[in-house]
Amino acid sequence: INADSEEEESICMGCAGGHENVLSLPVAVMEDGPDLPLPGFEAHRLRVCSHGGHSGIDIHIGYASAAKVLNRLLLHGFEEMGGFALAHYEAGNAPNAIPSHA
């Protein structure tokens, strides 16, 4: 139950509901070492920034989720290159937020 409001001196009683999904995929893990990037690979850093926001009050505005944009870029790159090695992925910090950075 949410007893929170975005407006001062008011209380909003409601339930926004929430749901988290967990996705597990088999991956090949490589040990960190002095020879990274791996031979034949180039290292690149991708960073996506957007406005972000609260999924309950900003969802209708249409802000891009930085995580979704980065996922689409990675999928496109994977399809175009036939695969790649991903060293680190980080996006968002709350389950009820539209991530502003990924």
C-alpha positions in Angstrom: 0.0 0.0 0.0 1.3 3.4 -1.0 0.7 6.1 1.6 2.8 8.6 -0.4 1.9 11.6 -2.5 3.8 13.9 -4.9 2.0 16.9 -3.4 2.9 18.5 0.0 0.3 18.3 2.8 -1.6 15.5 1.2 -1.8 11.7 1.5 -2.6 9.4 -1.3 -3.8 5.9 -0.4 -3.5 3.5 -3.2 -1.6 0.6 -4.6 0.4 1.0 -7.8 1.2 -2.7 -7.8 4.6 -3.9 -8.8 6.1 -6.9 -10.5 9.7 -7.9 -11.1 10.9 -10.4 -13.7 14.1 -12.3 -13.4 15.8 -13.5 -16.5 18.5 -16.0 -16.3 20.6 -16.9 -19.4 23.5 -19.2 -19.8 26.7 -17.1 -20.3 30.4 -17.9 -20.7 32.3 -16.1 -18.0 35.9 -15.0 -18.7 38.3 -14.2 -16.0 39.6 -10.6 -15.8 43.2 -10.4 -16.9 45.9 -8.1 -18.2 45.1 -9.1 -21.8 41.7 -7.4 -22.0 40.3 -6.6 -24.4 40.6 -10.0 -25.8 42.7 -10.5 -29.0 40.6 -9.7 -32.0 38.2 -7.5 -29.9 38.0 -3.8 -29.5 36.8 -2.2 -26.2 34.0 0.3 -26.4 31.9 2.0 -23.7 28.3 2.8 -24.4 26.4 5.2 -22.2 22.8 6.2 -22.7 21.3 9.2 -20.9 17.6 10.2 -21.0 15.3 12.2 -18.8 14.1 9.3 -16.8 11.4 9.6 -14.2 8.9 7.8 -11.9 7.0 5.0 -13.6 3.8 6.0 -11.7 3.6 9.7 -12.5 5.8 10.1 -15.6 4.9 7.0 -17.7 2.4 8.9 -19.9 5.0 11.5 -20.9 6.9 9.0 -23.1 10.4 9.5 -21.7 12.8 6.9 -23.1 14.1 4.3 -20.7 17.9 4.5 -20.9 18.0 0.7 -20.2 15.6 -0.1 -23.1 17.6 2.1 -25.5 20.9 0.5 -24.5 19.3 -3.0 -24.8 18.2 -2.2 -28.3 21.6 -0.9 -29.2 23.2 -4.1 -27.9 20.7 -6.3 -29.7 21.3 -4.4 -33.0 25.1 -4.7 -32.5 24.8 -8.4 -31.7 22.7 -9.1 -34.8 25.0 -7.0 -37.1 28.3 -8.3 -35.8 27.2 -11.9 -35.0 28.1 -11.6 -31.4 30.3 -9.8 -28.9 31.7 -10.0 -25.4 30.0 -7.8 -22.8 32.3 -6.9 -19.8 29.8 -4.9 -17.7 26.2 -3.8 -17.8 24.5 -1.4 -15.4 21.2 0.4 -15.6 18.7 2.0 -13.3 18.6 1.8 -9.5 14.9 1.3 -8.6 12.2 -1.0 -9.8 9.6 1.7 -10.1 11.7 4.2 -12.0 12.3 5.0 -15.7 16.1 4.7 -15.8 17.8 7.9 -16.8 21.3 6.3 -17.2 22.5 3.0 -18.6 
